[in-house]
Amino acid sequence: MEFIVQKVGMSRIIATPSQAVTLLKVLNAKVCKLEENGRALVAYSKGKTYNKSIEGNQKKYNLSKEFNRFATLKVANTEIGDLDTSNLGDGGIVKVSFKTKGRGFSGAMKRWNFQGGPAAHGSRFHRRLGSIGNREWPGRVQPGKKMAGHYGDELVSVRSEIISFDAQSGILVLKGSVAGYNGAYGKITILDKKGGK
């Protein structure tokens, strides 16, 4: 089963030993259309995006204006209506997918944790990348060379254990940390005991 979630932040369980946890808000969603293999078209709320295609889907599936995003997810529902979140209360292992924090165009020291050159005044090599090529052969920069460039804003998935789930507030507590900033939107997938979907 898959769910759209929003990262609330991190906290800590007061226990012996104490444990760092991540709080996720499971978004209120509605199943609009059931498809094959347990998949379904699901509507959820995100921001204030609104256009004619969204308006058409809202009329087609009889949705209120707050449901302005659509996704195809694997669900436990057998009929159209509110998304069934009862599986989350059983605990277990989940795969959590979020985008990392975007850091824009970054230098090689920040992006790849390079050491850099001497900081003394006589040195003219401080935070520079250094040599990137080869000699006569092959006489070019090899593909995959670690250089300055776009850093962050990439999809990262981790496995985590469900500590608890409050069905009334929709808050899911996961063991450890996940990628992304507070308020970021992501997806979780419930895995079986062997680690499969």
C-alpha positions in Angstrom: 0.0 0.0 0.0 1.2 3.5 -0.8 0.4 6.9 0.8 1.2 10.5 0.1 2.8 12.1 3.2 4.1 15.5 4.4 7.2 15.8 6.6 6.4 17.5 9.9 9.8 17.3 11.5 12.0 15.3 13.9 11.5 14.5 17.6 12.7 12.0 20.2 11.0 9.2 22.1 11.6 9.4 25.9 12.4 5.8 26.6 15.4 3.6 27.5 17.3 4.0 25.3 16.0 7.2 23.8 15.2 7.1 20.1 15.2 9.8 17.3 12.0 9.7 15.3 10.6 11.4 12.2 6.9 12.7 12.2 5.0 12.4 9.0 1.5 13.6 8.3 -0.5 11.2 6.1 -2.5 13.4 3.8 -6.3 13.1 3.7 -7.0 11.5 0.2 -9.9 10.1 -1.7 -10.0 7.2 -4.1 -11.6 8.4 -7.3 -11.2 5.4 -9.6 -10.2 1.8 -9.0 -7.8 0.2 -11.6 -6.2 -3.2 -12.1 -3.7 -4.9 -9.7 -4.9 -3.0 -6.6 -4.0 0.4 -8.0 -6.3 3.4 -8.0 -6.5 7.1 -9.0 -6.2 9.1 -5.7 -7.0 12.8 -5.2 -5.3 14.8 -2.4 -4.7 18.4 -1.4 -1.4 20.3 -2.0 -1.1 24.1 -2.2 -3.5 26.3 -4.2 -2.8 25.0 -7.7 -6.0 25.3 -9.9 -6.6 25.1 -13.6 -9.2 23.8 -16.0 -8.0 20.2 -16.1 -8.1 20.1 -12.3 -11.6 21.6 -12.3 -12.7 19.0 -14.9 -11.5 16.1 -12.7 -13.1 17.6 -9.6 -16.5 17.7 -11.5 -16.0 14.2 -13.0 -15.2 12.6 -9.6 -17.5 14.9 -7.5 -14.7 16.3 -5.4 -14.5 19.5 -3.3 -12.0 22.3 -4.4 -9.4 21.3 -1.8 -8.5 18.1 -3.7 -6.4 19.6 -6.4 -3.7 16.9 -7.0 -4.0 13.4 -8.5 -1.7 10.4 -8.3 -1.9 6.6 -9.0 -1.2 4.6 -5.9 -1.5 1.0 -4.7 -4.3 1.0 -2.2 -6.2 -1.4 0.1 -9.6 0.0 -0.9 -12.2 -2.1 -2.6 -14.6 0.8 -3.3 -14.4 4.5 -4.0 -14.2 6.8 -1.1 -11.7 7.8 1.7 -8.3 6.2 1.5 -8.0 3.3 3.9 -5.1 3.9 6.3 -5.8 1.0 8.7 -2.7 -0.9 7.5 -0.4 1.7 9.0 -1.7 0.9 12.5 -0.2 -2.6 12.3 3.4 -1.3 12.3 6.0 -2.9 10.1 8.6 -1.7 7.6 8.0 1.1 5.1 10.0 2.5 2.2 10.1 6.3 2.5 10.8 8.4 -0.6 11.5 12.2 -0.4 13.6 14.7 -2.4 16.7 16.0 -0.7 17.1 19.7 0.1 18.0 21.6 -3.0 21.3 23.6 -2.6 21.6 25.0 -6.1 24.9 25.2 -8.0 27.7 24.2 -5.5 31.4 24.0 -5.6 33.3 20.7 -5.5 34.3 21.1 -1.8 30.7 21.5 -0.6 29.2 19.1 -3.1 31.7 16.2 -2.8 33.4 17.0 0.5 36.8 17.6 -1.1 39.6 18.7 1.3 40.7 21.8 -0.8 44.1 23.4 -0.8 46.2 25.2 1.8 44.6 28.3 3.4 47.9 30.2 3.7 48.5 33.5 1.9 51.2 32.1 -0.4 49.0 29.4 -1.7 46.9 30.2 -4.8 44.9 27.0 -4.4 42.2 27.4 -1.7 38.8 26.0 -2.7 39.5 25.2 -6.3 38.9 21.8 -7.9 42.5 21.2 -9.2 43.4 19.1 -12.2 40.5 17.4 -13.9 42.0 15.9 -17.1 44.7 13.4 -18.2 47.9 13.6 -20.2 48.2 12.8 -23.9 45.9 9.8 -23.6 42.9 10.0 -23.5 43.4 13.8 -23.4 39.9 14.5 -22.1 37.8 14.7 -18.9 36.5 11.3 -18.0 32.7 10.9 -17.6 31.5 11.0 -14.0 34.3 13.2 -12.8 33.3 14.9 -9.5 33.1 18.6 -10.3 31.1 21.6 -9.3 27.4 21.5 -10.3 23.8 21.1 -9.2 23.6 19.7 -5.7 20.6 18.2 -3.9 17.0 18.1 -5.1 17.2 14.4 -6.0 14.9 11.5 -4.9 16.2 9.4 -2.0 14.5 6.3 -0.6 15.2 4.7 2.8 13.7 1.9 4.8 12.3 2.7 8.2 10.3 1.1 10.9 6.8 2.3 12.0 6.8 3.2 15.7 3.2 4.4 15.9 0.3 5.8 14.0 -2.5 8.1 15.2 -5.5 7.6 12.9 -7.3 10.7 14.3 -4.6 13.2 13.6 -3.0 11.2 10.7 0.5 11.5 12.3 2.9 8.6 11.5 6.0 8.1 13.7 9.0 6.5 12.0 12.3 5.4 13.5 15.3 7.5 12.5 15.5 10.3 9.9 14.4 10.7 6.3 15.5 13.1 3.5 13.9 16.4 2.8 13.0 19.7 4.5 10.2 20.2 7.0 7.0 20.6 5.0 8.2 18.5 2.0 5.9 16.1 0.3 6.8 12.5 -0.3 5.5 8.9 -0.6 5.7 5.8 1.7 5.2 2.2 0.6 4.4 -0.6 3.1 6.8 -3.5 2.7 6.3 -7.1 3.8 8.6 -8.9 6.3 11.0 -9.9 3.5 11.3 -6.3 2.3 9.1 -6.6 -0.8 6.1 -4.4 -1.7 
